Amino acid sequence: MPNPDAPLAVFRRAYFGPIDHYLAWHDGYEANTACLDVLSPAERTQAETELLTALRNRNADARALLGLGHLRSEEALPLLHYLMRQGFEAHYALTAIAQINPAGLNCTLLAEVLTTATNTTQLINVLVGLHESFTLPQVGASVARAVLRLFTHPDYLIRYHALNALRHLYHLPAPAPTASAVALRADTLFGLICRKRAPRAYRQAQQLFLDQVPTATLQLFPLSVGKAR
């Protein structure tokens, strides 16, 4: 009879066992990385193979992405990019890529997704992953320009997350998540992107952002205002 406390058995329960997906979506998926750390080298290889296979077969959730990131699975990088492009847990795919090797990020593909994706959830997840896991030197100016173009996106949440991501990349100050209503009203950029059906205001937000970035930074990572979506 299999030992339920064996390291691989514990791993399989942690990464493939039942989970409340609504709570995980609401609060964020978490992965039991401790159970990976106690695996032997051969068991780590087996765990990596099972995670990759499950994701290729779409029999896994974001826990598998986090597990591959913790295992620093170089083999997973092409699959993680594919999943990001397909819109499958793009936030966690980017998190895993950053854990494995930030230099392994395909910036051309990322810029393409930001420019061509039409699914709101996918775009939000990509912007959140970008915000949380990468720096400007790691993603480059082409990605930053794609994010700036999203300031004119018709969906407010896209504009909001694009602003957050670009402020993070260019190290521009922003009100804290717990900021008061007074502080938020004083944030001119935020006020511009908050307006409903106001493309002129969105273009003003793009220009205001450009005006706030130090000249030396723009010389290294140039931005330009593109056509509105």
CORCORFEN-V263894 format. One record per residue. N is the residue number from 0. PHI is phi in degrees with one decimal (* if undefined). OMEGA is omega in radians with two decimals (NA if undefined). Layout:
# CORCORFEN-V263894
N;PHI;OMEGA + N;PHI;OMEGA
This chain:
# CORCORFEN-V263894
0;*;-3.12 + 1;-59.5;3.14 + 2;-83.2;-3.10 + 3;-67.3;3.13 + 4;-98.6;3.09 + 5;-63.5;-3.06 + 6;-53.0;-3.13 + 7;-70.1;3.10 + 8;-66.9;3.10 + 9;-64.2;3.10 + 10;-58.2;-3.08 + 11;-65.1;3.09 + 12;-66.4;-3.08 + 13;-68.1;-3.02 + 14;-105.6;-3.12 + 15;-124.9;-3.12 + 16;-75.2;-3.14 + 17;-58.8;-3.14 + 18;-152.6;3.05 + 19;-83.0;-3.04 + 20;-68.4;3.10 + 21;-66.2;3.12 + 22;-63.8;3.13 + 23;-64.0;3.09 + 24;-65.4;-3.07 + 25;-70.7;-3.03 + 26;-100.4;-3.09 + 27;101.5;3.10 + 28;-69.3;3.07 + 29;-127.3;3.14 + 30;-125.0;3.09 + 31;-81.1;-3.11 + 32;-77.6;-3.13 + 33;-61.3;-3.12 + 34;-69.7;3.06 + 35;-77.3;-3.07 + 36;-69.3;-3.11 + 37;-93.0;3.13 + 38;-73.0;3.03 + 39;-72.5;3.11 + 40;-53.2;3.14 + 41;-66.1;3.13 + 42;-70.1;3.08 + 43;-62.7;3.10 + 44;-62.6;3.12 + 45;-64.5;3.13 + 46;-62.4;3.12 + 47;-60.3;3.14 + 48;-61.5;-3.13 + 49;-67.9;3.11 + 50;-65.6;3.13 + 51;-62.7;-3.12 + 52;-62.8;-3.12 + 53;-63.5;3.13 + 54;-69.6;3.11 + 55;-62.6;3.14 + 56;-90.2;-3.09 + 57;57.1;3.07 + 58;-108.5;-3.10 + 59;-142.2;3.10 + 60;-120.1;-3.04 + 61;-62.6;3.09 + 62;-58.2;3.14 + 63;-64.9;3.10 + 64;-63.2;3.13 + 65;-65.3;3.11 + 66;-64.1;3.11 + 67;-64.3;3.07 + 68;-63.5;-3.14 + 69;-65.9;3.13 + 70;-79.1;-3.10 + 71;54.5;-3.04 + 72;-80.2;3.08 + 73;-61.4;3.14 + 74;-62.5;-3.08 + 75;-78.8;-3.00 + 76;-56.9;3.11 + 77;-60.7;3.13 + 78;-65.9;-3.14 + 79;-63.0;3.09 + 80;-66.4;3.11 + 81;-61.9;-3.13 + 82;-64.8;3.09 + 83;-60.6;-3.13 + 84;-65.3;3.13 + 85;-79.7;3.14 + 86;84.6;3.13 + 87;-90.4;3.09 + 88;49.2;-3.04 + 89;-60.1;3.10 + 90;-57.4;-3.09 + 91;-74.8;3.06 + 92;-63.0;3.11 + 93;-67.0;3.08 + 94;-58.8;-3.13 + 95;-66.3;3.11 + 96;-58.7;3.14 + 97;-63.6;3.11 + 98;-68.7;-3.08 + 99;-72.7;-3.11 + 100;-172.2;-3.12 + 101;-55.9;3.13 + 102;-69.9;3.10 + 103;-83.6;3.12 + 104;-67.8;3.06 + 105;-84.9;-3.05 + 106;-67.1;3.10 + 107;-63.1;3.11 + 108;-65.6;3.13 + 109;-61.3;3.11 + 110;-62.8;3.12 + 111;-65.0;3.12 + 112;-61.5;-3.13 + 113;-63.8;-3.09 + 114;-87.7;-2.97 + 115;-110.3;-3.08 + 116;-62.6;3.13 + 117;-112.7;-3.14 + 118;-82.3;-3.08 + 119;-60.8;-3.12 + 120;-61.9;3.12 + 121;-61.1;-3.13 + 122;-63.0;3.12 + 123;-61.2;-3.13 + 124;-63.1;3.11 + 125;-64.9;-3.13 + 126;-64.6;3.11 + 127;-66.0;3.11 + 128;-62.6;3.09 + 129;-61.9;-3.13 + 130;-61.6;-3.00 + 131;-85.0;-2.90 + 132;-124.1;-3.03 + 133;-131.6;3.07 + 134;-112.6;-3.12 + 135;-61.0;3.11 + 136;-61.0;-3.13 + 137;-76.0;-3.08 + 138;-103.0;3.07 + 139;83.3;-3.02 + 140;-70.2;-3.10 + 141;-63.9;3.08 + 142;-68.0;3.13 + 143;-60.1;3.12 + 144;-65.8;3.09 + 145;-64.0;3.11 + 146;-68.2;3.14 + 147;-60.4;3.12 + 148;-63.0;-3.14 + 149;-73.1;3.02 + 150;-59.8;-3.11 + 151;-100.5;3.14 + 152;-63.4;-3.12 + 153;-67.0;-3.12 + 154;-90.3;-3.09 + 155;-58.2;-3.09 + 156;-63.7;3.07 + 157;-65.1;3.14 + 158;-61.6;-3.11 + 159;-62.3;-3.11 + 160;-71.8;3.06 + 161;-64.7;3.10 + 162;-62.4;3.13 + 163;-60.7;-3.11 + 164;-65.0;-3.08 + 165;-71.6;3.06 + 166;-62.5;3.09 + 167;-62.9;-3.08 + 168;-62.7;-3.08 + 169;-97.8;3.08 + 170;55.1;3.05 + 171;-94.3;-3.10 + 172;-65.8;3.11 + 173;-146.7;3.07 + 174;-59.2;3.10 + 175;-65.8;3.11 + 176;-55.5;-3.13 + 177;-97.5;-3.08 + 178;-62.0;3.13 + 179;-73.0;3.10 + 180;-61.5;3.12 + 181;-63.5;3.14 + 182;-64.8;3.13 + 183;-66.8;3.12 + 184;-65.8;3.13 + 185;-80.2;-3.13 + 186;-86.8;-3.03 + 187;-61.3;3.14 + 188;-60.1;3.13 + 189;-60.9;3.14 + 190;-61.9;-3.13 + 191;-68.7;-3.09 + 192;-75.9;3.14 + 193;-76.2;-3.08 + 194;-66.1;-3.13 + 195;-87.5;3.08 + 196;45.6;-3.09 + 197;-132.7;-3.08 + 198;-56.7;3.12 + 199;-64.9;3.11 + 200;-64.7;3.14 + 201;-66.4;3.09 + 202;-68.3;3.06 + 203;-63.7;3.10 + 204;-63.3;3.09 + 205;-59.8;-3.11 + 206;-66.9;3.12 + 207;-64.0;3.09 + 208;-61.7;3.11 + 209;-57.2;-3.12 + 210;-65.8;-3.08 + 211;-86.8;-3.12 + 212;-81.0;3.10 + 213;-56.6;-3.10 + 214;-56.6;-3.12 + 215;-62.1;3.13 + 216;-69.8;3.12 + 217;-64.9;3.10 + 218;-67.1;3.13 + 219;-80.3;-3.08 + 220;-131.1;-3.01 + 221;-67.1;3.08 + 222;-119.9;3.04 + 223;-150.7;-3.13 + 224;-85.9;3.14 + 225;-95.0;3.14 + 226;-72.0;3.10 + 227;-67.6;3.10 + 228;-77.1;NA
